[in-house]
């Protein structure tokens, strides 16, 4: 059985005498690293789902190493906890697969915003399970979410039907990510962050590989550079910096840092792929980004504030 000893060791290793600015820099750099993910998915000469498989599978031995360095146990985990992790990993596999498919078909800024919509979904879920109505800023988050999403979806439809379908795949990814967070809500309490990431990768990788094969995608890359950079930046560098920093900040700061992801992704989309954003696009992105921020601030602690896209746990 896993005790809180591993969590205590991790906390000591993470905190220590580090100055505050180090954690802030790690938080911002982690989000910046994750923002490059959609670009690298497009550069990979595998299929998009296959790229998702490699980003998890290649990172797995390093995640095991990080878990051992931080004193987190990988064995002796209760069967019920592993069952929840396996279920959550399937949701994560569907999340990552849907998101990568969407990345290929829509603008990078849209993909990043919609892919991070899990916080908004969790806010709606909270209203359902508590049987309460939104209050104050929660209404504003709903209005911003619906308005921003409506604007971006409408603009995508103006570009092409394929772009709209890409947005819908990314929205589906946000929904699957919320399911993933809810499923791991209890499992997260008794297992360290790196250990959790290891087991999620173990269970999710074969599911993603099966989906890629079923879709008829090319799995084996001829150019390994994009997938290697993808797993380093997203699963090691970005993931590692978030695990290191997230617990040291309140939801407001985490939400503000999260908004650097769609901003950087949109900049990459413009500079590399010529994805031009008009004033209406920027308005829609600002509204949806505001909804993400408000949702993250208003969510209760239990559903997993210490999470971000591709950040399984903190």
Rosetta blueprint (number, residue, H / E / L):
1 X L
2 X L
3 X L
4 X L
5 X H
6 X H
7 X H
8 X H
9 X H
10 X H
11 X H
12 X H
13 X H
14 X H
15 X L
16 X L
17 X L
18 X L
19 X L
20 X H
21 X H
22 X H
23 X H
24 X H
25 X H
26 X H
27 X H
28 X H
29 X H
30 X H
31 X H
32 X H
33 X H
34 X H
35 X H
36 X L
37 X H
38 X H
39 X H
40 X H
41 X H
42 X H
43 X H
44 X L
45 X L
46 X L
47 X L
48 X H
49 X H
50 X H
51 X H
52 X H
53 X H
54 X H
55 X H
56 X H
57 X H
58 X L
59 X L
60 X H
61 X H
62 X H
63 X H
64 X H
65 X H
66 X H
67 X H
68 X H
69 X H
70 X L
71 X L
72 X L
73 X L
74 X L
75 X L
76 X L
77 X L
78 X L
79 X H
80 X H
81 X H
82 X H
83 X H
84 X H
85 X H
86 X H
87 X H
88 X H
89 X H
90 X H
91 X H
92 X H
93 X H
94 X H
95 X H
96 X H
97 X H
98 X H
99 X H
100 X H
101 X H
102 X H
103 X H
104 X H
105 X H
106 X L
107 X L
108 X H
109 X H
110 X H
111 X H
112 X H
113 X H
114 X H
115 X H
116 X L
117 X L
118 X H
119 X H
120 X H
121 X H
122 X H
123 X H
124 X H
125 X H
126 X H
127 X H
128 X H
129 X H
130 X H
131 X L
132 X L
133 X L
134 X L
135 X L
136 X L
137 X H
138 X H
139 X H
140 X H
141 X H
142 X H
143 X H
144 X H
145 X H
146 X H
147 X H
148 X H
149 X H
150 X H
151 X H
152 X H
153 X H
154 X H
155 X H
156 X H
157 X H
158 X H
159 X H
160 X L
161 X H
162 X H
163 X H
164 X H
165 X H
166 X H
167 X H
168 X H
169 X H
170 X H
171 X H
172 X H
173 X H
174 X H
175 X H
176 X H
177 X H
178 X H
179 X H
180 X H
181 X H
182 X H
183 X H
184 X L
185 X L
186 X L
187 X H
188 X H
189 X H
190 X H
191 X L
192 X L
193 X H
194 X H
195 X H
196 X H
197 X H
198 X H
199 X H
200 X H
201 X H
202 X H
203 X H
204 X H
205 X H
206 X H
207 X H
208 X H
209 X H
210 X H
211 X H
212 X H
213 X H
214 X H
215 X L
216 X L
217 X L
218 X L
219 X L
220 X L
221 X L
222 X L
223 X L
224 X L
225 X H
226 X H
227 X H
228 X H
229 X H
230 X H
231 X H
232 X H
233 X H
234 X H
235 X H
236 X H
237 X H
238 X H
239 X H
240 X H
241 X H
242 X H
243 X H
244 X H
245 X H
246 X H
247 X H
248 X H
249 X L
250 X L
251 X H
252 X H
253 X H
254 X H
255 X H
256 X H
257 X H
258 X H
259 X H
260 X H
261 X H
262 X H
263 X H
264 X H
265 X H
266 X H
267 X H
268 X H
269 X H
270 X H
271 X H
272 X H
273 X H
274 X L
275 X L
276 X L
277 X L
278 X L
279 X H
280 X H
281 X H
282 X H
283 X H
284 X H
285 X H
286 X H
287 X H
288 X H
289 X H
290 X H
291 X H
292 X H
293 X H
294 X H
295 X H
296 X H
297 X H
298 X H
299 X L
300 X L
301 X L
302 X L
303 X L
304 X L
305 X L
306 X L
307 X L
308 X E
309 X L
310 X L
311 X E
312 X L
313 X L
314 X L
